[in-house]
Amino acid sequence: MHQINRNEHKSNNEGSPQLTNSDFLWSAGLDDRYLINEKWSLTGGLSYARQKNLKEEDQVTDKGIAEFNKNSHQAVNAQLSASWMANEQFSMLAYVAQKTRFATRNERYSYKMGEGLPNPYLQPEKATHIDVSLQYGVSENLSSNSSMYYIRLHDVIQSVNGIEGNLTQIQNAGDARFSGFDVSLHYLILRNLDFTTSYSFIIQKNKTNPELRFTDVPKHKVWRNLLYQPTNWAKVSITHDYYSRRYSRSYSITVDEFHLFNRQARLLGNNSRFVRG
């Protein structure tokens, strides 16, 4: 398996020359599955990725168009997972993985509409993931999914506020730890009426600088959906989302919790249409 991607973006302000930014990303990987017996299996994978800047123009100066410094990065990633299927109702998957995330062009070069500073020297973020997930069919009408995870990050890519006054910059902010779990339930109340709910919990901590907060990720998140399908051509649903308080700035400014409610009616067919409120 391999992938080649060339991403190019062109922009210009009125009366100014056009600026071009482009990246090249190449990756290749392989994986294999070993069936131990009818209940147990192992899957291993290995991949290589390389990112290279092709052209990164910055701003127009008196001397012409300035360019950011070019750089390139490469990474080798690996993953090993074990799967156990006890029976048709219960299964478990556990895996450990070494993953690398390259910084995006926006994270490296964006001025964020005048509110940010570029950081062309961003290094890749390396992370070790440990995850255990369960699937359980409680009954014919009730099923559940759950997962627990722990992530250890190095050179974590994080938004930092208060740079050169009140600007924001994406930086490699040292080591961090993420841990949490997700749980979901699906219950078929009637043949044409079902209910789905999910809950997510996460703790994010910067171990190098504990005072530096991760932004825009709530610790608690709840989603609920009640779906009613009276006929083959019509669906009606009610959805509720809850987001707990979260940090909006890396120096501890927070946004209050909030709820979202949505209702939707959908007519199925060649000319589908939606009604929301």
HELIX and SHEET records of a PDB file:
HELIX    1   1 ARG A  105  TYR A  109  1                                   5    
SHEET    1   A 4 HIS A   2  SER A  11  0                                        
SHEET    2   A 4 LEU A  19  LEU A  35 -1                                        
SHEET    3   A 4 TRP A  40  THR A  61 -1                                        
SHEET    4   A 4 GLY A  64  GLU A  67 -1                                        
SHEET    1   B13 HIS A   2  SER A  11  0                                        
SHEET    2   B13 LEU A  19  LEU A  35 -1                                        
SHEET    3   B13 TRP A  40  THR A  61 -1                                        
SHEET    4   B13 SER A  72  MET A  85 -1                                        
SHEET    5   B13 PHE A  90  ARG A 101 -1                                        
SHEET    6   B13 GLU A 125  GLY A 137 -1                                        
SHEET    7   B13 LEU A 142  HIS A 154 -1                                        
SHEET    8   B13 ALA A 176  LEU A 190 -1                                        
SHEET    9   B13 LEU A 193  ASN A 206 -1                                        
SHEET   10   B13 HIS A 220  THR A 231 -1                                        
SHEET   11   B13 ALA A 234  TYR A 243 -1                                        
SHEET   12   B13 PHE A 258  LEU A 267 -1                                        
SHEET   13   B13 ARG A 273  ARG A 276 -1                                        
SHEET    1   C 3 GLY A 116  LEU A 117  0                                        
SHEET    2   C 3 LEU A 167  ASN A 172  1                                        
SHEET    3   C 3 ILE A 157  ILE A 163 -1                                        
SHEET    1   D 2 ARG A 246  TYR A 247  0                                        
SHEET    2   D 2 THR A 254  VAL A 255 -1                                        
END                                                                             
